[in-house]
Amino acid sequence: MARIKIIQPEEATGELKEIYNGLIESRGKVAEVHKMQSLNPKSITDHMNMYMTIMFSKSPLRRYQREMMAVVVSASNGCQYCIRHHAEALNFYWKNEERLQLLISDYTSCDLNKTDMLLCQFAKELTLHPESAKSEILAEKVKDLLGDRALLDGSLVVSYFNFVNRMVNSLGVELETDPGGYKY
């Protein structure tokens, strides 16, 4: 249950109404995570700009890899909302529900190639132990295998989802009745 007041799309006026209408036009609907920020409309716009840059811009990391890392971070944080949304996005690429469930429950048991396994290890370690020597070692391995830009982009994905997971969990963002159907 939401822990703060939420302005629903049908109640929105002014800037918030424009933002909601833009989200409906570009994404197909307004997600609960965006409604949760309705008391501060600029935060929705800034949030979406960051999300689009991190998850959709040109990168040495493929789209599915970024979604895969998002799922690992969200599973590590117990964020059911983000697990559901980003598992659906990942499965748009994988098209394998069983493999997806293995990733969520224990990515080490999932059939991943060397690069994807490293990205998952990095995502989980950076989430749970950002200060650890193991995080540093994994970061170096990502850099050696994929380059500086991939390390930057991977760090951005992990950091972004830790931010969103904490916002969702602390404010009680609930999963939509029909969570799917977004434009990818």
Backbone torsions as a table, in degrees:
resi	resn	phi	psi	omega
1	MET	NA	135.2	-179.3
2	ALA	-59.4	136.8	-177.5
3	ARG	-94.3	-4.1	177.9
4	ILE	-134.8	165.8	177.2
5	LYS	-64.2	140.0	177.2
6	ILE	-123.8	134.6	175.2
7	ILE	-95.3	115.2	-179.1
8	GLN	-75.4	156.5	-178.8
9	PRO	-53.6	-39.7	-178.9
10	GLU	-71.0	-15.3	177.8
11	GLU	-98.9	-10.7	-173.2
12	ALA	-70.7	148.1	175.6
13	THR	-136.7	166.6	172.7
14	GLY	55.7	-134.2	-176.9
15	GLU	-57.9	-42.4	-178.9
16	LEU	-63.2	-42.2	178.4
17	LYS	-61.4	-41.8	178.3
18	GLU	-62.5	-42.5	179.2
19	ILE	-64.3	-47.6	178.1
20	TYR	-58.3	-45.8	179.5
21	ASN	-61.1	-39.5	176.8
22	GLY	-63.2	-40.1	178.0
23	LEU	-65.8	-41.1	178.7
24	ILE	-63.9	-42.0	179.9
25	GLU	-66.2	-43.4	-175.1
26	SER	-85.7	-31.8	-173.2
27	ARG	-115.1	-11.0	179.4
28	GLY	98.8	-23.2	178.0
29	LYS	-171.9	173.3	179.6
30	VAL	-99.8	122.8	179.3
31	ALA	-77.2	153.1	177.9
32	GLU	-59.1	-33.8	-179.9
33	VAL	-63.3	-29.9	177.2
34	HIS	-80.6	-39.5	176.1
35	LYS	-59.0	-36.0	-179.1
36	MET	-60.1	-23.7	-179.3
37	GLN	-97.5	13.0	-172.7
38	SER	-62.4	-23.7	178.3
39	LEU	-74.3	-13.5	178.5
40	ASN	-134.6	76.7	-172.8
41	PRO	-53.3	-37.5	-179.9
42	LYS	-60.4	-31.4	179.3
43	SER	-64.9	-30.3	177.9
44	ILE	-66.2	-47.2	-179.6
45	THR	-62.7	-46.6	179.3
46	ASP	-63.1	-41.4	178.5
47	HIS	-59.8	-49.1	-178.2
48	MET	-64.7	-39.0	177.9
49	ASN	-61.4	-44.2	179.0
50	MET	-65.1	-45.5	179.3
51	TYR	-57.5	-48.5	-177.8
52	MET	-63.4	-40.5	178.4
53	THR	-64.0	-48.5	-175.6
54	ILE	-69.8	-40.4	-171.6
55	MET	-96.8	-20.8	-173.0
56	PHE	-123.1	-11.2	-177.8
57	SER	-75.4	166.2	177.6
58	LYS	-58.4	135.6	-175.4
59	SER	-160.1	153.3	170.9
60	PRO	-68.3	-17.4	175.0
61	LEU	-87.3	131.4	179.3
62	ARG	-73.4	159.5	-178.6
63	ARG	-56.6	-46.3	-178.0
64	TYR	-62.8	-33.6	-179.9
65	GLN	-66.5	-38.1	178.2
66	ARG	-67.5	-40.8	177.0
67	GLU	-66.7	-38.6	178.4
68	MET	-61.2	-45.3	178.2
69	MET	-64.0	-38.8	178.0
70	ALA	-60.1	-41.0	179.2
71	VAL	-66.4	-43.1	179.6
72	VAL	-63.4	-44.6	177.7
73	VAL	-60.8	-48.6	-176.8
74	SER	-64.8	-37.8	176.0
75	ALA	-65.7	-39.4	179.0
76	SER	-63.7	-31.4	-179.2
77	ASN	-94.3	-2.5	-178.5
78	GLY	65.6	32.9	-179.7
79	CYS	-94.4	92.6	-176.0
80	GLN	-62.0	-36.2	179.7
81	TYR	-59.0	-52.1	-177.9
82	CYS	-72.4	-34.2	175.2
83	ILE	-56.9	-50.1	-175.8
84	ARG	-61.4	-49.3	-177.2
85	HIS	-64.6	-44.1	-173.6
86	HIS	-85.8	-22.4	170.6
87	ALA	-67.0	-40.4	176.7
88	GLU	-61.9	-44.0	179.1
89	ALA	-62.8	-42.6	179.1
90	LEU	-64.0	-41.0	-178.2
91	ASN	-69.2	-17.7	171.4
92	PHE	-58.6	-33.5	179.2
93	TYR	-91.7	-45.9	-175.3
94	TRP	-75.8	-41.4	-176.8
95	LYS	54.5	46.6	-177.6
96	ASN	-151.5	92.7	-176.0
97	GLU	-61.5	-38.8	-179.5
98	GLU	-63.8	-45.8	178.4
99	ARG	-62.3	-39.6	178.9
100	LEU	-61.9	-44.1	179.5
101	GLN	-64.6	-35.6	175.0
102	LEU	-64.6	-41.3	178.0
103	LEU	-59.0	-44.2	-178.2
104	ILE	-66.6	-44.4	-175.0
105	SER	-79.9	-38.7	-179.2
106	ASP	-166.8	91.6	-174.9
107	TYR	-56.2	-24.6	-178.4
108	THR	-68.6	-19.4	178.2
109	SER	-93.1	-1.7	-178.9
110	CYS	-86.1	142.5	-180.0
111	ASP	-74.9	91.4	-178.6
112	LEU	-118.3	146.8	173.9
113	ASN	-72.9	172.5	-174.9
114	LYS	-57.1	-44.2	-178.0
115	THR	-65.6	-47.6	-179.1
116	ASP	-64.7	-37.8	177.5
117	MET	-62.7	-43.5	178.4
118	LEU	-61.4	-43.9	179.5
119	LEU	-62.8	-38.2	177.0
120	CYS	-68.1	-42.4	177.1
121	GLN	-59.9	-46.2	179.2
122	PHE	-59.9	-46.9	-178.7
123	ALA	-59.9	-45.3	-177.9
124	LYS	-70.0	-45.5	-177.9
125	GLU	-64.8	-43.0	179.6
126	LEU	-65.8	-32.4	177.2
127	THR	-69.1	-49.0	-173.1
128	LEU	-86.5	-30.8	-175.2
129	HIS	-141.9	67.0	-174.3
130	PRO	-61.3	-23.8	-177.2
131	GLU	-92.3	-2.7	-171.5
132	SER	-75.3	154.5	175.1
133	ALA	-63.1	-32.6	179.2
134	LYS	-63.7	-38.7	176.5
135	SER	-60.4	-42.1	178.9
136	GLU	-64.3	-42.9	179.6
137	ILE	-63.7	-44.9	179.4
138	LEU	-64.9	-38.5	176.9
139	ALA	-60.4	-43.4	178.3
140	GLU	-63.7	-37.8	178.7
141	LYS	-65.8	-41.4	176.8
142	VAL	-61.9	-45.4	179.7
143	LYS	-61.1	-45.8	-179.1
144	ASP	-64.3	-38.8	-177.1
145	LEU	-79.4	-40.5	-170.5
146	LEU	-120.3	-14.5	177.6
147	GLY	103.8	170.3	-177.5
148	ASP	-60.6	-45.1	-177.0
149	ARG	-63.4	-38.8	178.2
150	ALA	-64.7	-39.2	177.2
151	LEU	-63.7	-44.1	177.2
152	LEU	-59.5	-51.2	-177.1
153	ASP	-63.6	-39.2	176.4
154	GLY	-63.7	-41.3	177.7
155	SER	-64.1	-38.0	177.3
156	LEU	-64.7	-42.7	178.3
157	VAL	-60.3	-50.2	-178.2
158	VAL	-62.0	-46.3	-178.9
159	SER	-64.1	-44.7	179.9
160	TYR	-59.6	-46.7	-177.2
161	PHE	-72.5	-28.9	171.9
162	ASN	-64.2	-41.0	176.2
163	PHE	-59.9	-53.6	-176.1
164	VAL	-65.8	-41.5	178.4
165	ASN	-57.5	-42.8	-178.8
166	ARG	-68.5	-38.6	177.3
167	MET	-64.3	-49.3	-178.7
168	VAL	-60.1	-49.3	-177.6
169	ASN	-67.0	-40.9	-176.3
170	SER	-73.7	-29.7	-177.7
171	LEU	-97.4	-2.2	176.6
172	GLY	72.4	38.3	177.9
173	VAL	-66.1	126.6	-178.5
174	GLU	-98.6	148.4	177.2
175	LEU	-66.2	137.8	178.4
176	GLU	-60.6	153.7	176.4
177	THR	-58.7	-40.6	176.5
178	ASP	-122.7	86.6	-172.4
179	PRO	-71.8	-18.1	-176.1
180	GLY	-85.3	-168.9	172.9
181	GLY	90.1	10.9	178.2
182	TYR	-78.5	152.8	175.3
183	LYS	-79.4	126.5	178.7
184	TYR	-105.0	NA	NA
